[in-house]
Amino acid sequence: MTRSLEHAVRKVKALPSGEQDAIAALILDELEDKRRWDRAFAVGGRALAKLASEARAEHRAKKTKPLDPDKL
């Protein structure tokens, strides 16, 4: 455990139990969010790689046009 986390845990231990539970819930929610994002990017990364490969193939086949932001 890092010094910073140890310091935070010491501070949390000094709080009333209700506040400790609230902080624990925040931490657990944050960890769950991180897990979901990691999983989404792992799956999405493969999909993005496939789309990028398809886009490069279309560009090499001259099936693309330059993008004009003013015409969007």
C-alpha positions, 0 to 999 in steps of 0.5 A: 500500500502506498503512503498516500493510501495509508494516510487516507485510510488513517484519516478515514478510520478516524471518521464515524462509521456512517462516513466510513461507509459512505467513503467505502461506497464511493471507492467501491463505485469508482473501482467498479467504474474503472473495471467497466471502462477497462472492459469496454475499451478492451472490447471497443479497441478490437472493434476500433482496430477493425474499423481503422483497418477497413478505413485504410483499405478504402483509402488505398482503394481510392474510395475516400474523399478529403474531408471539408469541415465547412461542409459538415 
